[in-house]
Amino acid sequence: MFMKQYIHRLPADYDMNRIRERAAILGPRWDGTQGLGFKAFITQQRQAHGAPGNSYSSLYLWLDDEAVADFITSDRFQAVIDGFGRPQIETWIPLDIHLGRAETARSVYREDLDIGRDLAGLKPRETARNNILARHADTLAAITALDLSTWRLSRFLLSAEKARTPETGSAYEVLHLAKPGLPMLLAAA
């Protein structure tokens, strides 16, 4: 499995309805994508839920590495480049994924942490944490992933509740969630 996210920073006066329309058109095209666990079309609107500015982003959990390569070299990704420029792509190796009972997500929360010295205890701690989060009725998924280039841990919570200002990290509104690989993840769990 492989996770990635790219964020397009947008001007303060950008018409965010254009992004909503884009997600409404493009989102359903991802609903049957082979090798994809999920793709969240997400946004932050300036001064909403602690966001410093406007942004449009895509968060992916890929089940198949070949599918990632196929996407990056496809017309689909060329459309991203043509529309917003070539983004910096953050990548992670998922350490733990726990699925909850929620059917969909209206918000995504992301928290980035420095990794301490206890690497051996990292995965069991994060697994226990995600297990607790997955028990909440509004949780679709609790994911912990490792960025090996920065040695930072990223926690993602996909929630059915409306976005709110988090105590730590960032909140995103989900415009569309394509989740063709969720049945496979549920079967594996």
Phi and psi restraints in degrees (value plus and minus 20) as a CYANA .aco file:
   2 PHE   PHI    -172.1  -132.1
   2 PHE   PSI     113.8   153.8
   3 MET   PHI    -135.0   -95.0
   3 MET   PSI     129.7   169.7
   4 LYS   PHI    -174.0  -134.0
   4 LYS   PSI     136.4   176.4
   5 GLN   PHI    -168.7  -128.7
   5 GLN   PSI     119.5   159.5
   6 TYR   PHI    -149.8  -109.8
   6 TYR   PSI     123.8   163.8
   7 ILE   PHI    -142.0  -102.0
   7 ILE   PSI     108.1   148.1
   8 HIS   PHI    -121.3   -81.3
   8 HIS   PSI      93.7   133.7
   9 ARG   PHI     -96.8   -56.8
   9 ARG   PSI     115.1   155.1
  10 LEU   PHI    -139.4   -99.4
  10 LEU   PSI     134.1   174.1
  11 PRO   PHI     -79.3   -39.3
  11 PRO   PSI     134.4   174.4
  12 ALA   PHI     -80.3   -40.3
  12 ALA   PSI     -50.5   -10.5
  13 ASP   PHI    -119.3   -79.3
  13 ASP   PSI      -4.8    35.2
  14 TYR   PHI     -84.7   -44.7
  14 TYR   PSI     116.9   156.9
  15 ASP   PHI     -96.5   -56.5
  15 ASP   PSI      80.5   120.5
  16 MET   PHI     -88.0   -48.0
  16 MET   PSI     -34.2     5.8
  17 ASN   PHI     -85.1   -45.1
  17 ASN   PSI     -48.1    -8.1
  18 ARG   PHI     -82.4   -42.4
  18 ARG   PSI     -58.4   -18.4
  19 ILE   PHI     -89.2   -49.2
  19 ILE   PSI     -61.8   -21.8
  20 ARG   PHI     -81.0   -41.0
  20 ARG   PSI     -62.7   -22.7
  21 GLU   PHI     -84.6   -44.6
  21 GLU   PSI     -61.5   -21.5
  22 ARG   PHI     -80.0   -40.0
  22 ARG   PSI     -67.3   -27.3
  23 ALA   PHI     -84.4   -44.4
  23 ALA   PSI     -57.5   -17.5
  24 ALA   PHI     -84.9   -44.9
  24 ALA   PSI     -53.9   -13.9
  25 ILE   PHI    -100.9   -60.9
  25 ILE   PSI     -69.1   -29.1
  26 LEU   PHI    -100.6   -60.6
  26 LEU   PSI     -51.9   -11.9
  27 GLY   PHI     -73.0   -33.0
  27 GLY   PSI     -72.7   -32.7
  28 PRO   PHI     -80.8   -40.8
  28 PRO   PSI     -42.7    -2.7
  29 ARG   PHI     -86.9   -46.9
  29 ARG   PSI     -36.0     4.0
  30 TRP   PHI    -115.0   -75.0
  30 TRP   PSI     -28.9    11.1
  31 ASP   PHI     -81.4   -41.4
  31 ASP   PSI     -41.4    -1.4
  32 GLY   PHI    -138.2   -98.2
  32 GLY   PSI      -2.5    37.5
  33 THR   PHI     -86.8   -46.8
  33 THR   PSI     101.1   141.1
  34 GLN   PHI     -86.6   -46.6
  34 GLN   PSI     119.0   159.0
  35 GLY   PHI      63.8   103.8
  35 GLY   PSI     -21.5    18.5
  36 LEU   PHI    -122.8   -82.8
  36 LEU   PSI     106.3   146.3
  37 GLY   PHI     -93.4   -53.4
  37 GLY   PSI     -76.8   -36.8
  38 PHE   PHI    -177.9  -137.9
  38 PHE   PSI     138.1   178.1
  39 LYS   PHI    -154.0  -114.0
  39 LYS   PSI     102.3   142.3
  40 ALA   PHI    -124.5   -84.5
  40 ALA   PSI     101.1   141.1
  41 PHE   PHI    -104.7   -64.7
  41 PHE   PSI      91.4   131.4
  42 ILE   PHI    -148.2  -108.2
  42 ILE   PSI     136.8   176.8
  43 THR   PHI    -164.7  -124.7
  43 THR   PSI     136.8   176.8
  44 GLN   PHI    -145.7  -105.7
  44 GLN   PSI     115.0   155.0
  45 GLN   PHI    -129.1   -89.1
  45 GLN   PSI     112.7   152.7
  46 ARG   PHI     -66.8   -26.8
  46 ARG   PSI     108.4   148.4
  47 GLN   PHI      49.7    89.7
  47 GLN   PSI      -9.9    30.1
  48 ALA   PHI    -126.4   -86.4
  48 ALA   PSI     108.4   148.4
  49 HIS   PHI      38.6    78.6
  49 HIS   PSI      14.2    54.2
  50 GLY   PHI      61.8   101.8
  50 GLY   PSI     -11.8    28.2
  51 ALA   PHI     -93.5   -53.5
  51 ALA   PSI     110.3   150.3
  52 PRO   PHI     -94.8   -54.8
  52 PRO   PSI     -42.0    -2.0
  53 GLY   PHI    -181.0  -141.0
  53 GLY   PSI    -199.3  -159.3
  54 ASN   PHI    -102.3   -62.3
  54 ASN   PSI     119.9   159.9
  55 SER   PHI    -173.0  -133.0
  55 SER   PSI     137.4   177.4
  56 TYR   PHI    -149.2  -109.2
  56 TYR   PSI     115.2   155.2
  57 SER   PHI    -166.1  -126.1
  57 SER   PSI     139.8   179.8
  58 SER   PHI    -147.6  -107.6
  58 SER   PSI     112.4   152.4
  59 LEU   PHI    -138.6   -98.6
  59 LEU   PSI     106.0   146.0
  60 TYR   PHI    -141.9  -101.9
  60 TYR   PSI     124.3   164.3
  61 LEU   PHI    -141.9  -101.9
  61 LEU   PSI      91.4   131.4
  62 TRP   PHI    -116.2   -76.2
  62 TRP   PSI     118.4   158.4
  63 LEU   PHI    -112.4   -72.4
  63 LEU   PSI     -41.2    -1.2
  64 ASP   PHI    -150.2  -110.2
  64 ASP   PSI     101.5   141.5
  65 ASP   PHI     -81.8   -41.8
  65 ASP   PSI     -55.3   -15.3
  66 GLU   PHI     -85.8   -45.8
  66 GLU   PSI     -54.4   -14.4
  67 ALA   PHI     -85.5   -45.5
  67 ALA   PSI     -54.7   -14.7
  68 VAL   PHI     -82.7   -42.7
  68 VAL   PSI     -69.2   -29.2
  69 ALA   PHI     -81.6   -41.6
  69 ALA   PSI     -61.2   -21.2
  70 ASP   PHI     -81.3   -41.3
  70 ASP   PSI     -60.6   -20.6
  71 PHE   PHI     -86.6   -46.6
  71 PHE   PSI     -67.9   -27.9
  72 ILE   PHI     -81.3   -41.3
  72 ILE   PSI     -49.0    -9.0
  73 THR   PHI    -121.6   -81.6
  73 THR   PSI      -2.0    38.0
  74 SER   PHI    -125.5   -85.5
  74 SER   PSI     152.1   192.1
  75 ASP   PHI     -83.6   -43.6
  75 ASP   PSI     -50.0   -10.0
  76 ARG   PHI     -80.1   -40.1
  76 ARG   PSI     -66.9   -26.9
  77 PHE   PHI     -94.8   -54.8
  77 PHE   PSI     -51.4   -11.4
  78 GLN   PHI     -80.6   -40.6
  78 GLN   PSI     -54.0   -14.0
  79 ALA   PHI     -84.7   -44.7
  79 ALA   PSI     -55.6   -15.6
  80 VAL   PHI     -83.7   -43.7
  80 VAL   PSI     -67.7   -27.7
  81 ILE   PHI     -82.0   -42.0
  81 ILE   PSI     -63.6   -23.6
  82 ASP   PHI     -83.8   -43.8
  82 ASP   PSI     -54.5   -14.5
  83 GLY   PHI    -104.4   -64.4
  83 GLY   PSI     -54.2   -14.2
  84 PHE   PHI    -152.1  -112.1
  84 PHE   PSI     -22.5    17.5
  85 GLY   PHI      70.8   110.8
  85 GLY   PSI     149.6   189.6
  86 ARG   PHI     -96.8   -56.8
  86 ARG   PSI      95.2   135.2
  87 PRO   PHI    -103.6   -63.6
  87 PRO   PSI     136.9   176.9
  88 GLN   PHI     -98.3   -58.3
  88 GLN   PSI     109.5   149.5
  89 ILE   PHI    -129.6   -89.6
  89 ILE   PSI     100.8   140.8
  90 GLU   PHI    -103.7   -63.7
  90 GLU   PSI     120.2   160.2
  91 THR   PHI    -152.6  -112.6
  91 THR   PSI     129.4   169.4
  92 TRP   PHI    -163.2  -123.2
  92 TRP   PSI     136.5   176.5
  93 ILE   PHI    -121.5   -81.5
  93 ILE   PSI     101.1   141.1
  94 PRO   PHI     -85.2   -45.2
  94 PRO   PSI     109.7   149.7
  95 LEU   PHI    -111.6   -71.6
  95 LEU   PSI     -58.4   -18.4
  96 ASP   PHI    -173.6  -133.6
  96 ASP   PSI     119.3   159.3
  97 ILE   PHI    -153.9  -113.9
  97 ILE   PSI     103.5   143.5
  98 HIS   PHI    -142.0  -102.0
  98 HIS   PSI     108.6   148.6
  99 LEU   PHI    -116.4   -76.4
  99 LEU   PSI     120.1   160.1
 100 GLY   PHI    -120.6   -80.6
 100 GLY   PSI    -183.5  -143.5
 101 ARG   PHI    -112.5   -72.5
 101 ARG   PSI     -35.0     5.0
 102 ALA   PHI     -84.2   -44.2
 102 ALA   PSI     128.7   168.7
 103 GLU   PHI    -106.5   -66.5
 103 GLU   PSI     -48.0    -8.0
 104 THR   PHI    -168.8  -128.8
 104 THR   PSI     159.8   199.8
 105 ALA   PHI    -148.8  -108.8
 105 ALA   PSI     116.7   156.7
 106 ARG   PHI    -126.0   -86.0
 106 ARG   PSI     -34.9     5.1
 107 SER   PHI    -166.2  -126.2
 107 SER   PSI     135.2   175.2
 108 VAL   PHI    -148.9  -108.9
 108 VAL   PSI     113.4   153.4
 109 TYR   PHI    -134.7   -94.7
 109 TYR   PSI     116.9   156.9
 110 ARG   PHI    -148.5  -108.5
 110 ARG   PSI     113.7   153.7
 111 GLU   PHI    -153.0  -113.0
 111 GLU   PSI     110.2   150.2
 112 ASP   PHI    -131.1   -91.1
 112 ASP   PSI     113.9   153.9
 113 LEU   PHI    -153.3  -113.3
 113 LEU   PSI     125.8   165.8
 114 ASP   PHI     -91.1   -51.1
 114 ASP   PSI     124.4   164.4
 115 ILE   PHI    -106.9   -66.9
 115 ILE   PSI     111.5   151.5
 116 GLY   PHI     -94.6   -54.6
 116 GLY   PSI    -188.5  -148.5
 117 ARG   PHI    -100.1   -60.1
 117 ARG   PSI     -40.6    -0.6
 118 ASP   PHI    -107.5   -67.5
 118 ASP   PSI      56.9    96.9
 119 LEU   PHI     -87.8   -47.8
 119 LEU   PSI     -53.7   -13.7
 120 ALA   PHI     -84.7   -44.7
 120 ALA   PSI     -51.7   -11.7
 121 GLY   PHI    -109.8   -69.8
 121 GLY   PSI     -26.2    13.8
 122 LEU   PHI     -82.2   -42.2
 122 LEU   PSI     -73.5   -33.5
 123 LYS   PHI     -83.7   -43.7
 123 LYS   PSI     -66.3   -26.3
 124 PRO   PHI     -81.0   -41.0
 124 PRO   PSI     -58.0   -18.0
 125 ARG   PHI     -84.3   -44.3
 125 ARG   PSI     -65.8   -25.8
 126 GLU   PHI     -90.0   -50.0
 126 GLU   PSI     -53.8   -13.8
 127 THR   PHI     -84.2   -44.2
 127 THR   PSI     -64.3   -24.3
 128 ALA   PHI     -83.6   -43.6
 128 ALA   PSI     -61.6   -21.6
 129 ARG   PHI     -82.3   -42.3
 129 ARG   PSI     -68.7   -28.7
 130 ASN   PHI     -84.7   -44.7
 130 ASN   PSI     -54.6   -14.6
 131 ASN   PHI     -80.6   -40.6
 131 ASN   PSI     -62.3   -22.3
 132 ILE   PHI     -84.9   -44.9
 132 ILE   PSI     -66.2   -26.2
 133 LEU   PHI     -82.6   -42.6
 133 LEU   PSI     -57.0   -17.0
 134 ALA   PHI     -86.9   -46.9
 134 ALA   PSI     -38.7     1.3
 135 ARG   PHI     -97.8   -57.8
 135 ARG   PSI     -36.6     3.4
 136 HIS   PHI     -88.8   -48.8
 136 HIS   PSI     118.4   158.4
 137 ALA   PHI     -80.3   -40.3
 137 ALA   PSI     -47.1    -7.1
 138 ASP   PHI    -113.2   -73.2
 138 ASP   PSI     -15.3    24.7
 139 THR   PHI    -109.2   -69.2
 139 THR   PSI     105.7   145.7
 140 LEU   PHI    -108.9   -68.9
 140 LEU   PSI     -66.5   -26.5
 141 ALA   PHI    -175.6  -135.6
 141 ALA   PSI     123.2   163.2
 142 ALA   PHI    -141.2  -101.2
 142 ALA   PSI     100.5   140.5
 143 ILE   PHI    -149.1  -109.1
 143 ILE   PSI     116.8   156.8
 144 THR   PHI    -138.6   -98.6
 144 THR   PSI     113.0   153.0
 145 ALA   PHI    -157.5  -117.5
 145 ALA   PSI     133.0   173.0
 146 LEU   PHI    -134.7   -94.7
 146 LEU   PSI     107.2   147.2
 147 ASP   PHI    -116.0   -76.0
 147 ASP   PSI      86.4   126.4
 148 LEU   PHI     -95.4   -55.4
 148 LEU   PSI     -35.4     4.6
 149 SER   PHI    -100.2   -60.2
 149 SER   PSI     -45.8    -5.8
 150 THR   PHI    -137.5   -97.5
 150 THR   PSI     -26.3    13.7
 151 TRP   PHI      33.0    73.0
 151 TRP   PSI      28.6    68.6
 152 ARG   PHI    -140.9  -100.9
 152 ARG   PSI     130.9   170.9
 153 LEU   PHI    -123.1   -83.1
 153 LEU   PSI     115.7   155.7
 154 SER   PHI    -139.9   -99.9
 154 SER   PSI     112.3   152.3
 155 ARG   PHI    -130.2   -90.2
 155 ARG   PSI     113.0   153.0
 156 PHE   PHI    -143.9  -103.9
 156 PHE   PSI     114.1   154.1
 157 LEU   PHI    -145.5  -105.5
 157 LEU   PSI      98.9   138.9
 158 LEU   PHI    -118.6   -78.6
 158 LEU   PSI      98.9   138.9
 159 SER   PHI    -144.6  -104.6
 159 SER   PSI     125.6   165.6
 160 ALA   PHI     -98.7   -58.7
 160 ALA   PSI     -33.1     6.9
 161 GLU   PHI     -99.5   -59.5
 161 GLU   PSI     135.7   175.7
 162 LYS   PHI     -83.2   -43.2
 162 LYS   PSI     125.9   165.9
 163 ALA   PHI     -78.6   -38.6
 163 ALA   PSI     121.8   161.8
 164 ARG   PHI    -156.1  -116.1
 164 ARG   PSI     148.3   188.3
 165 THR   PHI     -94.4   -54.4
 165 THR   PSI      99.3   139.3
 166 PRO   PHI    -100.2   -60.2
 166 PRO   PSI     137.2   177.2
 167 GLU   PHI     -87.4   -47.4
 167 GLU   PSI     -58.5   -18.5
 168 THR   PHI    -156.0  -116.0
 168 THR   PSI     135.8   175.8
 169 GLY   PHI      61.8   101.8
 169 GLY   PSI    -176.5  -136.5
 170 SER   PHI    -146.5  -106.5
 170 SER   PSI     129.9   169.9
 171 ALA   PHI    -136.4   -96.4
 171 ALA   PSI     121.9   161.9
 172 TYR   PHI    -149.4  -109.4
 172 TYR   PSI     126.5   166.5
 173 GLU   PHI    -110.6   -70.6
 173 GLU   PSI     113.6   153.6
 174 VAL   PHI    -107.1   -67.1
 174 VAL   PSI     102.8   142.8
 175 LEU   PHI    -111.1   -71.1
 175 LEU   PSI     -53.8   -13.8
 176 HIS   PHI    -177.9  -137.9
 176 HIS   PSI     120.7   160.7
 177 LEU   PHI    -144.2  -104.2
 177 LEU   PSI      89.2   129.2
 178 ALA   PHI    -109.4   -69.4
 178 ALA   PSI     109.4   149.4
 179 LYS   PHI    -158.8  -118.8
 179 LYS   PSI      35.2    75.2
 180 PRO   PHI     -85.5   -45.5
 180 PRO   PSI     -46.6    -6.6
 181 GLY   PHI    -116.0   -76.0
 181 GLY   PSI     -16.3    23.7
 182 LEU   PHI     -81.7   -41.7
 182 LEU   PSI     -59.3   -19.3
 183 PRO   PHI     -78.7   -38.7
 183 PRO   PSI     -57.1   -17.1
 184 MET   PHI     -86.9   -46.9
 184 MET   PSI     -60.4   -20.4
 185 LEU   PHI     -85.8   -45.8
 185 LEU   PSI     -59.3   -19.3
 186 LEU   PHI     -84.0   -44.0
 186 LEU   PSI     -61.2   -21.2
 187 ALA   PHI     -84.6   -44.6
 187 ALA   PSI     -57.5   -17.5
 188 ALA   PHI     -90.0   -50.0
 188 ALA   PSI     -50.6   -10.6
